[in-house]
Each structure stands twice: as structure tokens, then as C-alpha cells.
Amino acid sequence: MAREFQDQGHEVIVYTFSLQYPNFLFPGKTQYSEDSAPQNIKIQRTINSVNPINWISQGNKIKNENFDLIIVKFWLPFMGPAFGTMLRRIKSNKRTKVITIIDNIIPHESRIGDRAFTKYFVSAVDGFVAMTQSVLEEVSIFDTKKPRLLSPHPIFDNFGEVEPKQIALDRIGLPKDYKYIMFFGFVRDYKGLDILLEAFADDRFRNSGYKLIIAGEYYSNKEKYQSLIKKLDLAKDIYQFDKFIADSEVAHYFNACDLLVQPYKTATQSGVTQIAYHFNKPMIVTNVGGLSEMCPDGKVGYVVDPTPKAIADSIIRFYNNTDREALQKSMLEEKKKYSWKILIDNILKLKSTINS
């Protein structure tokens, strides 16, 4: 997004976290990427999510820059106090407008204080960009007057290039000559990995050349899933990569698989879908939240009920009864609507509707 703004002639500074989550609240192994910082983008690591003194000092600092526009990504009520306080300080310059791009406004896993934190944040912004219709409608729970619009999540095109499956399998050390299905991303209970495991226990997958890749760090109780794998006798057909997948490695996993499955129990939208688009990988998604908006049934894959049987049937359908060449062609056409230019144009259009 920063690069697209720059390409259109705008000056951009990214303010990111010196501390995003306190360690006792962070379920993963590390909060930091080992990849190099992106080139030719100004990035300042200055925001501490739990230090009110930092919120005020950084808010005052950014206020004095007199930016035309601040864009804030909102995905979790926990960030409401930090973002809300900073934005109030920034907007006291009577110049800067604030637009938020909302991943979720109702969290997948609710906690005490969610509503109050979100309301505090929402009251400090001037406009909303939602990436699915379901999220756009949920904004009205907290605000009914400020301008808003729908703009689908653009394709993530910064994770490398498409390459042959056999090369990708070599890169991640997997054997060839199998049909590879993939679950990608942090493992959290709402993402339905247990449903996919139960689907993969279907007799049609036994000794038939199917393998399941689980690529992503466990943010939920790993033992629960390992017990299920053992109970269903699936260990020999599953390859687990229990780690944060660095940006530089993402391409290897997507290029290695034939099919992405997102068996979510609840959802708004998913950035994983937009990575799959970049690598031209067909998808099976469950009919929850905004997933079906991003993955129209029959055009880029299949939309199914969040049940083991429905998922198993759709996997078999993909391999045995789908014209995959035709599916690829329709996917290439569908992905044209997900450009960064469209998002930037929509953000600037929204900004023009915000009163001075």
C-alpha cells in the first residue's frame, strides 16, 4: 500500500511498533520478522501498545508533522486505547484526517473490554474502509454517521514469484508425486483446522496419494490438534511446519500445494485468500463471514458448509471432477478486481468526503 501511494506521488511514512504485545499476551514464539525491512519505504519503530506516556508523546510528534492523512489498520480491540489516544492528539492540529482500514471490528475471540476499547477507537477516526460487506455492516454497531465504503483486500504480491511445484517441494524438503492440500497461517481455534483434519480422515484419502501441509505457528492449544491427528491416524500423511512463515518463505509453500483449504468456523475476510490469488492457487473456503465474497463459488474454487463431509467432498471434486485449466482461467480474470490502485483510489475518494 505504501509503495502504491508513493507511485502516485505521495510522501509516505510508516509508523510501526517498538512493542506490539506484552509477552504474556503473545501466543507465538516471536513478534519480530527476521526478513530485511522493505526497501525505499520510510519506517519508524516508535509505538508501544501498552505505554500511555508513549501514546501521548508519539501522538504529539505525529501531530506536529501535519500530515494530510493518517491510515490506521484496526484488527483487535486491544489496540483501541493506544490508537484512540494517539489519534486524538494527532487530530488536535485541526488538519490531519484519519481513515481506518478494518480487518475485524467484532473480534473472533471476545474478551472483557472489547466493546469499550473499540468504541474509544472508532470515535477518534473520520472514515472507515471495510474489505467485506459483513464487516461494513458491523461498523454500524459503533457508528452510523461517518463516511465509509467497501473496498476488497488487494492481492498480496510481495511474497515472491510463481515457480514449478517440483522446485518448491525441494525447497521445503517434501517428497514429490503426491497431491498436496494446504492449511496456511496461524492456527487459531476459529480457523477450523480440526474440521479439516476430520475431513482428511475420510476413507477416500487413505493410501491414495493425498498429503496435508499445515504451515503456520500454533496460537491455540497445539496438543489438542496433535491428539486429534493421533486419534484419526493421520500422522503419516501430514507435514507440519509449526513456525511463523517468513515472507521470504511464503512462496515455497503456496507453490508446493495444489489446493488451499480455509475451513474457518467464523471469518470476516482473510489475507491468506489474497496470497492464494497471487500464486494462482484454487481454494476451498467455508461459507462464513466474507470468505464467499472473496472466493466466488466455481470461479476460483468452492464455497462449502463448515463440516468435514462438505470439505472432503469438495477436495475430491477438485481433483476428480474439475476442469482445472478452466478454473485457472477464471481465477486470472477474477483477480483483476483486487489491485492496490483500486484501494488507494477508494481511500482518496473517501478522504474527499470527510468534512474539514
C-alpha positions as CSV (number, residue, x, y, z in Angstrom):
1,M,0.0,0.0,0.0
2,A,2.8,2.4,0.9
3,R,4.5,1.7,-2.5
4,E,1.3,2.4,-4.4
5,F,0.8,5.7,-2.6
6,Q,4.4,6.6,-3.5
7,D,3.9,5.6,-7.1
8,Q,1.0,8.0,-7.2
9,G,3.3,10.8,-6.0
10,H,2.5,10.9,-2.3
11,E,5.0,11.1,0.6
12,V,4.6,8.2,2.9
13,I,5.9,7.3,6.4
14,V,5.1,4.1,8.2
15,Y,4.9,4.2,12.0
16,T,5.1,0.7,13.4
17,F,5.6,-0.9,16.8
18,S,8.6,-1.0,19.1
19,L,6.3,-3.2,21.2
20,Q,3.1,-4.7,19.8
21,Y,2.1,-7.1,22.5
22,P,3.4,-7.7,26.0
23,N,5.0,-11.2,26.0
24,F,2.4,-12.7,28.4
25,L,-0.3,-11.9,25.9
26,F,1.5,-13.0,22.8
27,P,0.9,-16.7,22.0
28,G,3.7,-17.1,19.4
29,K,7.4,-17.5,19.6
30,T,8.5,-14.1,18.4
31,Q,6.8,-10.8,17.4
32,Y,9.7,-9.8,15.1
33,S,10.3,-10.7,11.5
34,E,13.8,-11.9,10.5
35,D,13.4,-10.6,7.0
36,S,15.1,-7.4,5.9
37,A,13.0,-4.2,6.0
38,P,11.4,-3.3,2.7
39,Q,13.5,-1.0,0.6
40,N,12.6,2.6,-0.2
41,I,10.0,3.0,2.5
42,K,10.4,5.2,5.5
43,I,9.6,3.2,8.6
44,Q,9.8,4.3,12.2
45,R,9.5,1.8,15.0
46,T,8.2,4.0,17.8
47,I,4.7,2.8,19.0
48,N,4.4,1.0,22.3
49,S,0.9,-0.5,22.6
50,V,0.9,-0.6,26.4
51,N,2.6,2.6,27.5
52,P,0.2,5.6,27.8
53,I,3.1,8.0,28.0
54,N,4.3,6.7,24.6
55,W,0.8,7.2,23.2
56,I,0.8,10.8,24.1
57,S,4.4,11.6,23.1
58,Q,4.1,9.8,19.7
59,G,0.7,11.3,19.1
60,N,2.2,14.8,19.7
61,K,5.1,14.0,17.5
62,I,3.0,12.9,14.6
63,K,0.6,15.8,15.1
64,N,3.4,18.2,14.5
65,E,4.2,16.6,11.1
66,N,0.8,18.0,9.9
67,F,0.1,15.1,7.6
68,D,-2.9,15.3,5.3
69,L,-4.0,11.7,6.1
70,I,-3.4,9.0,8.7
71,I,-4.4,5.5,7.8
72,V,-4.7,3.0,10.7
73,K,-5.2,-0.7,10.3
74,F,-7.6,-2.0,13.0
75,W,-7.9,-5.7,13.8
76,L,-8.1,-6.1,17.5
77,P,-9.9,-4.1,20.3
78,F,-6.7,-4.4,22.4
79,M,-5.2,-1.7,20.2
80,G,-8.1,0.7,20.8
81,P,-6.6,2.6,23.7
82,A,-3.2,3.2,22.1
83,F,-4.6,4.1,18.7
84,G,-7.5,6.1,20.1
85,T,-5.3,8.2,22.3
86,M,-2.7,8.8,19.6
87,L,-5.3,9.8,17.1
88,R,-6.9,12.3,19.5
89,R,-3.5,14.0,19.9
90,I,-2.8,14.0,16.2
91,K,-6.2,15.4,15.2
92,S,-5.8,18.3,17.6
93,N,-3.7,20.0,14.8
94,K,-7.1,20.6,13.1
95,R,-5.6,19.4,9.8
96,T,-5.0,15.7,9.7
97,K,-7.8,13.3,8.6
98,V,-7.9,9.7,9.9
99,I,-9.2,6.7,7.9
100,T,-9.2,3.2,9.3
101,I,-9.0,0.0,7.3
102,I,-10.8,-2.5,9.4
103,D,-9.9,-6.2,9.3
104,N,-12.3,-7.0,12.2
105,I,-14.4,-4.7,14.3
106,I,-16.1,-7.6,16.1
107,P,-13.2,-9.9,17.2
108,H,-13.2,-13.6,16.5
109,E,-12.5,-14.4,20.2
110,S,-14.2,-12.0,22.6
111,R,-12.7,-10.6,25.7
112,I,-13.7,-8.2,28.5
113,G,-13.4,-4.6,27.4
114,D,-13.7,-5.3,23.7
115,R,-16.7,-3.0,23.1
116,A,-15.4,-0.1,25.2
117,F,-11.9,-0.3,23.5
118,T,-13.4,-0.4,20.0
119,K,-15.8,2.4,20.7
120,Y,-12.9,4.6,22.0
121,F,-11.0,4.0,18.8
122,V,-14.0,4.4,16.5
123,S,-14.8,7.8,17.9
124,A,-11.3,9.1,17.0
125,V,-11.5,8.3,13.3
126,D,-13.1,10.2,10.4
127,G,-13.9,7.4,7.9
128,F,-14.0,3.6,7.5
129,V,-12.8,1.2,4.8
130,A,-14.1,-2.3,5.1
131,M,-13.0,-5.1,2.9
132,T,-16.1,-7.3,3.0
133,Q,-19.8,-6.4,3.2
134,S,-20.2,-8.2,6.5
135,V,-17.5,-6.0,8.2
136,L,-19.0,-2.9,6.6
137,E,-22.4,-3.7,8.2
138,E,-20.8,-4.3,11.6
139,V,-19.3,-0.8,11.6
140,S,-22.9,0.4,12.2
141,I,-22.8,-1.2,15.7
142,F,-20.4,1.5,16.7
143,D,-21.1,4.4,14.3
144,T,-23.8,5.2,11.8
145,K,-22.9,8.7,10.6
146,K,-19.2,8.8,9.5
147,P,-18.4,8.1,5.8
148,R,-17.5,4.5,4.9
149,L,-17.0,2.4,1.9
150,L,-16.3,-1.2,0.8
151,S,-13.0,-2.0,-1.0
152,P,-11.9,-5.6,-1.3
153,H,-8.5,-6.6,0.1
154,P,-5.9,-6.3,-2.7
155,I,-3.7,-9.2,-3.7
156,F,-0.6,-9.7,-1.7
157,D,2.1,-9.6,-4.4
158,N,5.1,-9.2,-2.2
159,F,5.8,-12.8,-1.4
160,G,7.8,-13.9,-4.4
161,E,7.1,-15.4,-7.7
162,V,5.2,-18.4,-9.1
163,E,7.5,-21.3,-9.7
164,P,7.1,-25.0,-10.6
165,K,5.7,-27.3,-7.9
166,Q,8.6,-29.7,-8.0
167,I,11.1,-26.9,-7.3
168,A,9.0,-25.6,-4.4
169,L,8.8,-29.1,-2.9
170,D,12.5,-29.4,-3.0
171,R,12.9,-26.1,-1.2
172,I,10.8,-27.2,1.8
173,G,12.0,-30.8,1.7
174,L,8.9,-32.6,0.8
175,P,8.6,-35.7,-1.4
176,K,7.2,-35.5,-4.9
177,D,4.4,-37.4,-6.6
178,Y,1.7,-36.6,-4.1
179,K,-1.4,-34.4,-4.1
180,Y,-0.8,-31.6,-1.6
181,I,-3.6,-29.8,0.2
182,M,-2.6,-26.9,2.5
183,F,-3.8,-25.1,5.6
184,F,-1.8,-21.9,5.9
185,G,-1.5,-19.3,8.6
186,F,-1.6,-19.0,12.4
187,V,-3.5,-21.9,13.9
188,R,-6.4,-20.5,16.0
189,D,-9.5,-22.4,17.0
190,Y,-11.9,-20.3,14.9
191,K,-9.9,-21.2,11.7
192,G,-11.3,-24.8,11.9
193,L,-8.2,-26.9,11.5
194,D,-10.0,-29.6,13.5
195,I,-12.7,-29.7,10.8
196,L,-10.1,-30.1,8.1
197,L,-8.4,-32.9,10.0
198,E,-11.7,-34.7,10.4
199,A,-12.3,-34.2,6.6
200,F,-8.9,-35.6,5.8
201,A,-9.7,-38.7,7.8
202,D,-12.2,-39.6,5.1
203,D,-11.5,-43.1,3.7
204,R,-11.2,-41.7,0.2
205,F,-7.9,-40.0,1.2
206,R,-6.3,-43.2,2.7
207,N,-3.4,-44.6,0.7
208,S,-4.5,-42.5,-2.3
209,G,-1.5,-40.1,-2.6
210,Y,-3.0,-37.2,-0.7
211,K,-0.9,-35.2,1.8
212,L,-1.8,-32.3,4.0
213,I,0.5,-29.4,4.7
214,I,-0.1,-27.4,7.9
215,A,2.1,-24.3,7.6
216,G,1.9,-21.9,10.4
217,E,2.5,-21.4,14.1
218,Y,0.1,-22.7,16.7
219,Y,-1.6,-19.8,18.5
220,S,-4.1,-22.2,20.1
221,N,-3.5,-25.4,22.2
222,K,-1.3,-27.4,19.9
223,E,-1.8,-30.6,21.9
224,K,-5.5,-30.6,21.1
225,Y,-4.7,-30.9,17.4
226,Q,-1.9,-33.4,17.9
227,S,-4.2,-35.6,19.9
228,L,-6.8,-35.4,17.1
229,I,-4.2,-36.3,14.5
230,K,-3.2,-39.3,16.5
231,K,-6.8,-40.4,17.1
232,L,-7.6,-40.2,13.4
233,D,-4.3,-41.9,12.5
234,L,-3.2,-39.2,10.1
235,A,0.4,-38.5,11.2
236,K,2.0,-40.3,8.2
237,D,0.0,-38.1,5.7
238,I,0.6,-34.7,7.4
239,Y,3.6,-32.4,7.1
240,Q,3.6,-29.8,9.9
241,F,5.7,-26.6,9.8
242,D,5.0,-25.2,13.2
243,K,6.6,-21.8,12.9
244,F,6.0,-18.3,11.7
245,I,6.4,-18.5,7.9
246,A,8.7,-15.6,6.9
247,D,7.8,-13.5,3.9
248,S,10.7,-14.9,2.1
249,E,9.4,-18.5,2.5
250,V,5.7,-18.0,1.8
251,A,6.1,-18.7,-2.0
252,H,7.6,-22.1,-1.3
253,Y,4.5,-23.4,0.5
254,F,2.0,-21.9,-2.0
255,N,3.9,-23.1,-5.0
256,A,4.2,-26.6,-3.4
257,C,0.5,-27.2,-2.9
258,D,-2.3,-27.9,-5.4
259,L,-5.1,-26.5,-3.3
260,L,-5.6,-24.2,-0.3
261,V,-8.3,-25.0,2.2
262,Q,-9.7,-22.4,4.6
263,P,-12.1,-24.4,6.9
264,Y,-13.0,-21.4,9.1
265,K,-15.8,-21.5,11.7
266,T,-16.1,-17.7,11.7
267,A,-14.5,-15.1,9.5
268,T,-14.5,-11.6,8.2
269,Q,-12.0,-11.8,5.4
270,S,-8.6,-13.4,5.0
271,G,-5.3,-12.2,3.7
272,V,-4.4,-15.8,3.0
273,T,-7.0,-15.8,0.2
274,Q,-5.2,-12.8,-1.4
275,I,-1.9,-14.7,-1.2
276,A,-3.5,-17.7,-3.0
277,Y,-4.7,-15.4,-5.7
278,H,-1.2,-14.1,-6.3
279,F,0.1,-17.7,-6.7
280,N,-3.0,-18.8,-8.7
281,K,-3.9,-21.5,-6.3
282,P,-7.6,-22.7,-6.2
283,M,-9.3,-22.5,-2.8
284,I,-11.9,-24.3,-0.8
285,V,-13.4,-21.9,1.8
286,T,-16.3,-22.3,4.2
287,N,-19.4,-20.2,3.8
288,V,-18.8,-17.9,6.8
289,G,-18.3,-14.2,7.1
290,G,-16.9,-12.6,3.9
291,L,-15.0,-15.5,2.6
292,S,-17.5,-16.3,-0.1
293,E,-17.3,-12.7,-1.3
294,M,-13.6,-13.1,-1.9
295,C,-13.8,-16.6,-3.3
296,P,-16.8,-16.8,-5.6
297,D,-18.0,-20.4,-5.9
298,G,-17.0,-22.1,-9.1
299,K,-14.7,-19.3,-10.3
300,V,-11.7,-19.7,-8.0
301,G,-12.6,-22.8,-6.1
302,Y,-15.6,-23.9,-4.0
303,V,-17.6,-22.5,-1.1
304,V,-18.9,-25.1,1.2
305,D,-20.5,-25.6,4.6
306,P,-18.1,-25.8,7.6
307,T,-18.4,-29.6,8.0
308,P,-15.9,-32.4,7.5
309,K,-18.0,-34.1,4.9
310,A,-18.6,-31.0,2.8
311,I,-14.9,-30.2,2.8
312,A,-13.9,-33.8,2.0
313,D,-16.4,-33.9,-0.9
314,S,-15.1,-30.6,-2.3
315,I,-11.5,-31.8,-2.2
316,I,-12.4,-35.0,-4.1
317,R,-14.5,-32.9,-6.5
318,F,-11.5,-30.6,-7.2
319,Y,-9.1,-33.5,-8.0
320,N,-11.5,-35.8,-9.9
321,N,-14.3,-33.7,-11.4
322,T,-13.0,-30.2,-12.0
323,D,-11.7,-28.7,-15.2
324,R,-8.6,-27.2,-13.5
325,E,-7.5,-25.3,-16.6
326,A,-10.8,-23.5,-16.9
327,L,-10.7,-22.8,-13.2
328,Q,-7.2,-21.2,-13.6
329,K,-8.5,-19.0,-16.4
330,S,-11.5,-17.8,-14.4
331,M,-9.2,-17.1,-11.4
332,L,-6.9,-15.0,-13.5
333,E,-9.9,-12.9,-14.6
334,E,-11.3,-12.7,-11.1
335,K,-8.1,-11.4,-9.5
336,K,-8.1,-8.3,-11.7
337,K,-10.5,-6.6,-9.4
338,Y,-8.1,-6.9,-6.4
339,S,-5.5,-4.2,-7.2
340,W,-3.7,-1.8,-4.8
341,K,-4.5,1.1,-7.1
342,I,-8.2,0.5,-6.6
343,L,-7.8,0.5,-2.8
344,I,-5.7,3.7,-2.9
345,D,-8.2,5.4,-5.2
346,N,-11.0,4.4,-2.9
347,I,-9.2,5.8,0.2
348,L,-8.6,9.1,-1.5
349,K,-12.2,9.2,-2.6
350,L,-13.3,8.6,1.0
351,K,-11.0,11.3,2.2
352,S,-12.6,13.8,-0.1
353,T,-16.0,13.2,1.6
354,I,-14.7,14.0,5.1
355,N,-15.7,17.5,6.2
356,S,-12.9,19.9,7.2
